[in-house]
Structure formats: structure tokens, C-alpha cells
Amino acid sequence: MSRVYVCSCFGITEQQVEQHAENGACSPRQIASACKAGTDCGSCVRRIQAMLGRGAFPRRELVEQDEPALAGLDEAA
């Protein structure tokens, strides 16, 4: 199995980013908190965003609470 590096500054692989996402990290900032990826030169942040499918999935808290993903948008508008 070959390793595909996402962050060469800290040697973080796609598999590691995916594992952090499975463990609950749902933003590049949360991935950075988990493993430092994206905190040095920053060139990997867009790739991490793409891997996470930013904006493509409902927020984890709403899913766990069985609420619609767009709940609360009317209140914010």
C-alpha cells in the first residue's frame, strides 16, 4: 500500500486525515488540531478541504440529534 502525503511539512497522509475525519474532525482547523496538518506552510489546506467535502455533509451534531441539516437557518436569516 502506497502512502499519499497530504502535508509534507509534517508527513501526514491521506489515510491519517481520513482517520481524523472519521473520529469527528470536520474542518481543516479540526484536522490541524489533531495532527498539525495545514499549520506550517498551508499549501495542504485546500486539499484537506476537498477531502472533507467541505459543505457537502450536514453538521455532525445535527445528524446525531436527528435534526434536519438545515435546521436553524431561518432563525439566522
VENPEDA-V343807 format. One record per backbone hydrogen bond with DSSP energy under -1.0 kcal/mol. NH is the residue of the N-H (numbers start at 0). CO is the residue of the C=O. If there is no record, write none. Layout:
BEGIN
nh=NH co=CO
nh=NH co=CO
END
This chain:
BEGIN
nh=5 co=11
nh=6 co=11
nh=11 co=6
nh=13 co=3
nh=16 co=12
nh=17 co=13
nh=18 co=14
nh=19 co=15
nh=20 co=16
nh=21 co=17
nh=22 co=18
nh=23 co=20
nh=24 co=19
nh=30 co=26
nh=31 co=27
nh=32 co=28
nh=33 co=29
nh=34 co=30
nh=35 co=31
nh=38 co=35
nh=44 co=41
nh=47 co=43
nh=48 co=44
nh=49 co=45
nh=50 co=46
nh=51 co=47
nh=53 co=48
nh=55 co=52
nh=62 co=58
nh=63 co=59
nh=64 co=60
nh=65 co=62
nh=66 co=61
nh=70 co=67
nh=72 co=69
nh=75 co=71
nh=76 co=72
END
